[in-house]
């Protein structure tokens, strides 16, 4: 049964996502960075225009952490739960 406010990945999804993230360098993702569009559509945490170039650094740091989490969970054949809030 889904729990409101949470997203989950089973171990197979975690392994697949870890592989994709590990093969995707941040600079490739940064090619699509558009702070105006991100603010316009309400991408959390809504700092994109306000923080200027610091928001791209924020993304870079958090992307690195996200990759680490998925790789670690995949290595241990774990699922993951995520919550915004």
C-alpha positions in Angstrom: 0.0 0.0 0.0 1.5 3.4 -1.0 2.2 5.8 1.8 1.2 9.4 1.0 4.3 11.7 0.7 6.8 8.9 0.0 8.3 7.4 -3.1 9.9 4.0 -3.1 12.3 2.0 -5.3 12.6 -1.7 -5.0 16.2 -3.2 -5.2 16.0 -3.8 -8.9 14.9 -0.2 -9.5 17.7 1.0 -7.2 20.3 -1.0 -9.1 19.1 0.3 -12.5 19.0 3.9 -11.3 22.5 3.6 -9.7 23.8 2.4 -13.0 22.2 5.2 -15.0 23.3 7.9 -12.5 26.8 6.5 -12.4 27.1 6.8 -16.2 25.7 10.3 -16.3 28.2 13.0 -15.5 26.8 16.1 -13.9 28.0 18.3 -16.7 25.7 16.4 -19.2 22.8 17.2 -16.9 23.9 20.8 -16.5 23.5 21.4 -20.2 19.7 21.4 -19.5 19.9 23.8 -16.5 17.4 26.6 -17.0 16.8 28.5 -13.7 14.0 30.6 -15.2 12.1 27.6 -16.4 12.8 25.7 -13.1 11.4 28.6 -11.1 8.4 29.0 -13.5 7.3 25.4 -13.1 8.0 25.3 -9.4 10.9 22.9 -9.2 11.7 22.3 -5.5 13.4 24.1 -3.6 12.6 27.2 -5.7 16.0 28.8 -5.4 17.0 28.9 -9.0 16.8 32.5 -9.9 17.2 33.8 -6.3 20.6 32.1 -5.8 22.1 32.6 -9.3 25.2 30.6 -10.0 25.1 29.2 -6.4 22.0 27.1 -7.4 24.0 25.2 -10.0 26.6 24.4 -7.3 23.8 23.3 -5.1 22.7 20.9 -7.8 26.2 19.6 -8.4 26.7 18.8 -4.7 23.4 17.2 -4.3 23.7 15.2 -7.5 27.0 13.7 -6.2 25.2 12.8 -2.9 22.3 11.2 -4.8 24.6 9.1 -6.9 26.4 7.9 -3.7 23.2 6.9 -2.0 21.9 4.9 -5.0 25.3 3.2 -5.5 25.6 2.3 -1.8 22.0 1.0 -1.7 22.6 -1.0 -4.9 25.8 -2.5 -3.6 23.8 -3.8 -0.6 20.8 -4.9 -2.7 18.6 -2.5 -0.8 15.4 -0.6 -1.8 15.0 3.1 -1.0 12.3 5.3 0.4 12.2 9.0 -0.3 10.1 11.8 1.2 10.0 15.5 0.5 8.9 17.5 3.5 
